[in-house]
Amino acid sequence: MMNIYKIRYPLGKLKKRFIEYHRKKNIVNVYKNFPNDSHHRLMNLRNINNGKDCFIVGNGPSLKKMDLNRLNKKHCIFFNGAFDLRRFTTPECRIHLCEDRLVFEDHQEKLNSLDGLLIYPSDLLHLIKSKNPIITEFHRGHPERKEDWPKAVDLQSKYPIFYWGGTVAYYGLQVALWMGFKNVYIIGVDLSYSIPESVIQNGSVLTSTEDDPNHYKSSYFGKGLRWHVPMPERMQKAFSKLSNKDKVNNIFNAGMGGNLNCFPRVDFTDIT
């Protein structure tokens, strides 16, 4: 099975690059065809929160050590299946992203029924049934071997393209920068994973048969749920690349512990 995967994965990447190349050349029409008035709404979000702070809320186990009630009335970006974390802030401050196909397939009804600001990628459009989400053009095909991987959204573009960086939190950081937040504080992005011996593996896809040891609750990727083989080194590379970009000096790690060390650390209790 792994031999088949080793062939399928690079072929899939080549297909993505071909499709994304042509979508980029035709980006105006691409955005015109998105539902939910997505382009107009996305442009209205640019710099809308200038001067305000934002929290990128990862789903790592370090969240269990933190008093998340301190997030009340603070702008927060939540991810994937972390639906219960949304309660820690008010509805008008909730932003929710999902760019993982497996998560979207396993939680399609819930992700389509959430309130608040929802931002989802274009390549999951076939799973999006609600009139609420904003659809962004989203590219995954840029080769990881390239020095400029991963790319990041052009904050001045009239037709922005957001990019994959090995983790949904990289998408979240691009959204936070697009929305113009003054300071962006990351919590719960621990970059530490273990794969239980009991998982069922099919290529890069894992299916849990027991509790999840890698997230803030054991049922996050609990029995029967699917997830991708984690690659924290790749995630670290993406974050490091963003931390070294010109004019990106407003991102901080306010989490407890973990391995995300490319952003300056601050104390969560000092900023909440």
C-alpha positions, 0 to 999 in steps of 0.5 A: 500500500505504501508503494502505491501511495509513493506513486499516487502522492507525487502524481496528485501534487503534479495535478494540483500544480497544473490546476492551480497554475490555470486557476491563478491565470484566471483568478478574476473569473475564479473568484466571480464563480465563488458562492456566498458573495465571497470575494466582496466579503473577503475584500471587506475583511482586509484590515477590518481589525486594524489595531485589535488583537487576535488569538490563534487557538490551536488544538494541542494538549497544552490548552488543558493547562490554560484558563481559556475563560480569559479569551472572553470577548477576544477575537479568536481563530478556531480550527477544524473540529474544535467546536467546543472551544468556541464557547470561550469567546463571544459570537461576534469574535469567533472566526472558524477555519477548516482546510483538512478534507478528512475533518470536513468529511467527518464533520460536514454537517457541523462545519456547515451549520456554525454561526459567526465568521467562517472561512473555508478553502476553494478546494473543499467547495464541493463539501460546503453547503451553507450560505455563510462561509467565505470561500478563499482561493487556496493552493496546496501544490507549490513544491516543498523543496523550493526555497520559497515554500510555503508561499503566503497571501499577498496582503495587497492583492485584489484577488488573494490566494492563500497557501497551504503550510502543512497545518491549518494554523498557517492558513489561520495566520494568513487570515489574521494578517489579512484582517489586519490584527495589530498583535497575533497571539498563538496558543495551543500550537504545540508541534508534538505528536505521537502515533498510537500503535493501534491506528489503522494506516492507509498511506498518509491517512490514519484512523483512530481505534482509541483515544487521541493523545495529541489534542486538548481532548481525547475524543478530538481524533477519537475512535473511528475518526481520520487524520493525516500522518503528522509532520511537525518538522514541516509545520515548523518550517512553515512557521519559521518562514513566516516569522522571517518575512519582512514586516511580520513582527506582530506574531507571538507565542503565548502558549505553554510549553511546546516546540514552537520557538520561532516566534517571541514568547509572551505570557498568556496571563499578561496579555489577557 
